[in-house]
Amino acid sequence: MLTIGTALQDIADQITAAGVPAAVDPRNLNLPGAWVTPGTVSFDVLDAETAFMRFEVYLVAPDHGAVHSLNSLGEQLAKLRTALPIGEAQPVMVNLPNHGADAMPALLISIDAQLTED
């Protein structure tokens, strides 16, 4: 069985080690922080035990106005780039449970990883 949940947590742990608190469950996310979510799974090799997955990482900041929020997101991005290869980051708004009804500013980053069976 592919270890998608374990891979999610491994990426969250790497992000946290880089200085950005990360969670795989948005209810547990402390702001500012990173929410790690599963993305597309592909099977590019003829190997039943190997898959490739794109993980979506949302760097999220509280909405304290555009300048303050963007500065906070930029600080998180700088920390994250020391630990993981980041090709681009797209500004988005994201709604999270337990964080109010309004969408919050975020940067969306994709990280590709190989998954194998345990």
C-alpha positions in Angstrom: 0.0 0.0 0.0 1.3 3.4 -0.9 2.2 5.6 2.0 0.4 8.9 1.0 -0.4 9.9 4.6 3.2 9.2 5.8 4.6 11.2 2.8 2.3 14.1 3.7 3.6 14.1 7.3 7.2 13.7 6.1 6.9 16.9 4.0 5.2 18.7 6.9 8.0 17.7 9.2 10.6 19.0 6.7 8.7 22.3 6.4 8.5 22.6 10.2 12.2 21.9 10.5 12.9 24.8 8.1 11.2 27.1 10.6 7.6 27.2 9.2 5.0 25.4 11.4 3.2 22.9 9.1 0.2 20.6 9.5 -1.6 18.1 7.3 -4.9 18.7 9.0 -6.0 22.3 8.5 -7.8 22.3 11.9 -4.4 22.0 13.5 -2.7 24.7 11.6 -1.2 27.6 13.6 -0.8 30.8 11.6 1.4 31.8 10.0 2.1 28.3 8.8 1.9 25.8 6.0 -0.9 23.4 5.2 0.3 20.3 3.3 -2.3 18.6 1.1 -2.3 15.7 -1.4 -2.3 16.4 -5.1 -2.1 14.3 -8.2 -0.7 10.7 -8.1 1.0 9.4 -11.2 2.4 6.0 -12.1 5.1 6.8 -14.6 7.1 3.6 -14.2 6.1 -0.1 -14.7 6.6 -0.8 -11.0 3.6 -1.7 -8.8 5.4 -0.4 -5.7 6.3 3.1 -7.0 4.3 6.2 -7.7 5.0 9.9 -8.0 2.8 12.5 -6.2 2.5 16.2 -6.4 1.9 17.7 -3.0 0.2 21.1 -2.6 1.6 23.3 0.1 -0.3 26.4 1.2 1.8 29.0 3.1 -1.0 30.9 5.0 -0.9 34.1 6.9 -3.5 35.9 8.9 -5.2 38.7 7.0 -3.8 41.8 8.6 -3.8 43.9 5.5 -2.1 43.3 2.2 1.4 44.6 3.0 1.7 42.8 6.4 0.3 39.5 5.0 2.5 39.5 1.9 5.6 40.2 4.1 4.7 37.3 6.4 4.2 35.0 3.3 7.6 36.2 1.9 9.3 35.3 5.2 7.8 31.9 5.2 8.8 31.3 1.6 12.4 32.3 2.3 12.6 29.8 5.1 11.0 27.1 3.0 13.4 27.6 0.1 16.3 26.7 2.3 14.9 23.2 2.8 13.0 22.3 -0.4 13.3 23.0 -4.1 10.7 25.7 -4.9 10.2 26.6 -8.5 7.3 29.0 -8.1 4.7 30.2 -5.7 1.2 31.4 -6.7 -0.7 33.9 -4.6 -4.2 32.6 -3.6 -6.8 33.0 -1.0 -7.7 29.9 1.2 -10.5 29.1 3.6 -9.5 26.9 6.6 -11.7 25.3 9.2 -11.3 26.8 12.8 -9.9 30.0 11.3 -13.0 32.1 10.7 -15.3 32.4 7.7 -13.1 34.7 5.6 -10.5 33.5 3.2 -6.9 34.2 4.1 -3.9 35.2 2.0 -1.7 32.3 1.0 1.0 31.2 -1.4 0.4 27.9 -3.2 3.5 25.8 -3.9 3.8 22.4 -5.5 6.3 19.8 -4.4 6.9 16.5 -6.3 8.0 13.4 -4.5 8.3 9.7 -5.1 6.2 7.3 -3.1 7.0 3.7 -2.4 5.3 0.9 -0.5 6.3 0.2 3.0 
